[in-house]
Amino acid sequence: MRSIFLTIVAFLLVACASVVPPRPPLDAVAERFVKLTLEIGEREEGYVDAYHGPPEWAAAAKANTRSVEALGAEANALLAMVRAVPDAGLAPLELKRRAYLEVHLQSAAFRLRMIGGERAPFADEAEALFGVRPPLAPLESFEPAIARVDTLLPGEGPLHARVAAFRKRYEIPADRLRPVMEAAIAECRRRTLAHISLPASERFDLELVIGKPWGGYNWFKGGAHSLIQINTDLPSTIDRALDLGCHEGYPGHHVQNVLMEKLYTERGWVEFSIWPLFAPVGFIAEGSANAGIALAFPGDEKRQFEQRVLYPLAGLDPAAAPALEAVTTALAALRGAEYTIADAYLAGRIDRAGAIAQLQRYQLSSPERAAKRVDFIDAYRSYVINYGLGQDMVAARLARAGAGQDAQWAAMVAILSEPTLPRDLEAR
């Protein structure tokens, strides 16, 4: 009798040990989301901006990519799954995780329709991909801002040519670009580390490249490591050094990647091992990277550091810095004109030559820079809203945190280290 009892007990113990507890539903959705994103990346080059998850998933996606139609069906199936997950039992951060997965799956489903040939008006596309509807202001509304630049740079000839001639005086010589950029990134890093704790192992490599449609790019490699590339097709002016250092590095893309990687490595949230480019996370990334410039260098501190350190390194006259700052500030008011121009160009209402001409007129770009920007619009379409509109929304969120630097840095950390969506930036 005792032996039978022991046998039954042993059987029950083995049976219990063999039962695998069910995976949390969000974990199951997240894994399929990552695999879906990897397969979309096989259908569209550049869709996956970074991936540092299980390498066998990337290999499987490459070997067995489903059709665009099948991937669209998968996105919709995952949407139904994530929407079926109840609020009950989810902590506040898990509720944000569920919202993040839902909105990114909506974006993925729309991008798959675009890969299949569907096109939507510029503002509709931007809203579907990034979760934000951009304003499309009439180009004539930028005339007062253009007039302000004209008063700063009086003279003969087209205003865009005067702007180009003025900015040429501030170009960093090619042989001094690397030391200037290294000094700029080092200062951005120093200021960021005073407010944000990063792993001791975090690092980046800097490369100067050519033949790209963008000015700078951060390629996150995982393990708190980034490759920062600066495109040298066109000369960089001295005011761009800190902008790029903050945007691509600290507290921009590098820092965001490092902080969000912890959601994967520490919480096991595998969706944060991958970065789809055309998705709401792109809006948060570009907006926070741009807003981080003024956060790291409030008030006059950017110009002061440039005058004290970067101008001498570049062999430029520090006394000329205030004039450049005034013109750059005036030009920033023209930022929104690009959305209206991109809308007309992508809809076919103007051709490439027309888009270049309008960028010269309403953004005061040189012909070379306007052509480079149209290359960017060709490649990235409505992604252009993420820089200016994203910056405005992140900056407004930081301002609502309070006037103190500590409060604004804490707000930035929350944006960068949580599953943040564009709608989370809006005033409640």
C-alpha positions, 0 to 999 in steps of 0.5 A: 500500500505504501509503495502504491502511495509513493508511486502516486505521489511521485507521479503527481510531482512529475506531472506538476513539474512538467506543467509550464505556467502560461506566458503573460499575454503581452509577452506572447504578443511582444515576441510575435511583434518582434518577429513580424517587425523583422520580416517587415524589415526583409520586405523594406530595407531600412525599416528595422533601425536597430535590433539586438534581440535573439539572433536566431529570430533575425535568421528565421525572418530572413529565411522565411519571410511571409508575403506582405498580405500574410504579414498584414494579417499577422499584424491585425491578429496581434492587434486583436490579441493585445486589445483583448488583454484586460486592464485588471492586474496590469501595473501602470507601466504595463498599461503603457506597454500594452498601449505601446504594442497596440499603437506600434502594431497599428503603425506596422499594419499601415506601413505594410499597406504602403509597402503594398503600394497604398498611398495616403495624403501626407498628414494622414500618412504621418498620423497613421505611422507616427500617431501625430497629425502635423499642421500644414500651414500656408506658405505665405504664413512664413513671410513675416519670419522670412522678413525677419531674416532679411533684416538680419542679412540685408543686401542684394540678391536672393535671400537664400544666397545671402544666408548661404554666404553668411553661414559659409563664414562659419563652416568647420574646416574639413581637417578640424571636423573630427576634433570639434565633433569629439569635443562637442560630444564629450561636453554633451555627455558630461552634462547628460551624465550629471543628470542621467545614470548610464551603465559604466560600459556605455560607449560610442564610436564616431565615423565621418561618412559620405553619400548619405541623405541625412546629416547624422545617424546613430546606429545602436548595436546593443550592449549600451554601444552606438556607432555615430556617423556624421555625413560630410557631403556638405560642410558643417557649420560650427553651430551644428556640432553641439546639435549633432552631439546632443541629437545623436549622442547625449541626451539623444539617440544613444541615451534613449537606446541605452535606457530603453534597452534595460526594458529588454534586459532587465524586464524581459520586454523583448519588443524593446530589442527592436526599433522600427523606423517608421513608427511612433517610437521614431517621433519620440526619438527625434523629438527628444533628441532635438529637445535635448539640445536646449535641455543640456545647454539652457539659455546662453550656455550653448553659445558660450561653450561654442565661443570658449571651446569650439570656435578656437578648435575650428579656427573661427572667430568667437566674436562672430558667434552672437550673429550666427545665433541670431540668424539661426534662431530666426531661421528656426521659425521657418521649420514648419514650411517643410511639412507643407512643401513635402505634402505638395511634393509627395502628392505630385502637385509640385515636381522635384524642381518645384520642391527645391525652389520652395525650400530655397524660398521658404526655408532659405536653403541653398540649392545644394542643401535643398536638393539634399533635403528633397533626397531625404523626403524621397527616402523618408516621406512623412518622417520629416515631421518627427524633428520639428513637431517632435521637438516642439511637443517634447519641449512643451512636455518638459516645460510643464514639468517645471522651471527647474532643470532637475524637474525637466531632466527627470521628465526627460528620463521618463520619456526616454526610459518608458514605453512613451507614445506621442499622445503621452506628451500632450497636456492632460 
